[in-house]
Amino acid sequence: MKSTVGAAVATLSAALLAAAPALAHAQELSTRLTRAQVRQELIDLQSVGYSPAVGEDVTYPAKAQAAMERLEARRAAESAYGAGVSGSSQAGAGRPAAQ
């Protein structure tokens, strides 16, 4: 009985170890960007004021992050649909409740 359970555990462990690289590789493929996607992202960042041509800049991370925030804000504004709503509403305020 113990040898059967031990063999099953060993077989399962070997199968998991054999499958691990394939699973890790599948995750990498889904997060990789194409060259065209990277170029488009750079163009989009430049459209919100980021300039990568500054060279050695000690404020690089802060400037790049600020540009990413501006780009995300612009994308959020562009993806919103419908008219902007300001003010408030009161449901059921126009009529008295039925009795």
N, C-alpha and C positions, 0 to 999 in steps of 0.2 A: 504494500500500500504506500509506504513512504517513498519507495523508489519510483512509483508511478507519478506521485505528486511532484517529486523532485524533477523528474523528467519533463513533466508538463510545465513547471515553472521555468526550467532551463530553456525549453523550446519557445515559450512565450517571451522570455527575456531576449533571446536571440532574434526573434522576429521583430520585436520593438527596436532593438539596436540596429537592425538592418533597415528598418523603415525610417528611422530618424533623419538621416541625411536627405532622403527624398522629400520629407515633409518640410524640412528647413529650406530646401531649395525652392519649393513651391511658394513659400512665403516671400522669399527674396524676389521672385519674378513679379509678384503682384505689387511690390513697392518700388520697383525700378522705374525710372523716368527715361523716356527716349530723349535723344538729342533735341528733337523738335520741341518737346515739352519744356526742356530746360531753357531753350532760346526764347520761347514764348513767355515763360515766367520772367526772364530778364527784361524783355520788352515791356511787359506789364509793370514791372517795378520801375522802369525808367519813366513810364507814363505818369507815375505818381511822385516823381521828383528824385528818385534814387539814381546816383551816378557811380558806376563801378570804375570809372576812369580816373578816380582821385589818386590811386596808387596806394602807397603805404600810409594808411590812415589809422590812427589809434582808436578812433571812434567808430570803426567799421561795424562792429556788432550792433551798436546802438542805432546807427543810421540804417542798417539793413533791417533791423527789427521794426523800426518806426515806419519804414517804407512798406514792410509786409502788413503792418496794422492798417495803414492807409489803403493799401490794395484790398484787404479783406473788407474794410468798411465800404469801399466803392463797389465791390462785388455784391455785398449784401444789399446795398441801395439799388443796384441794377437788377438784382434778382427778385426784389419785392414787386408784387403785382397789385393792381388796383389803385384807386386813388388814396392819397394820404388822408387820414381822418384826424381831425382835431376837435376837441370839445368832449362832450359826454352825452350819454343817452339815458333815458329813464323808461324802462319797459313798463307798460301798463299805467303810466301816469295820466293818460288822457281821459280815462273813463273810471267811474266808480265801480267797485266790484259788484257783481250780480248777487242778488240775495234770494 
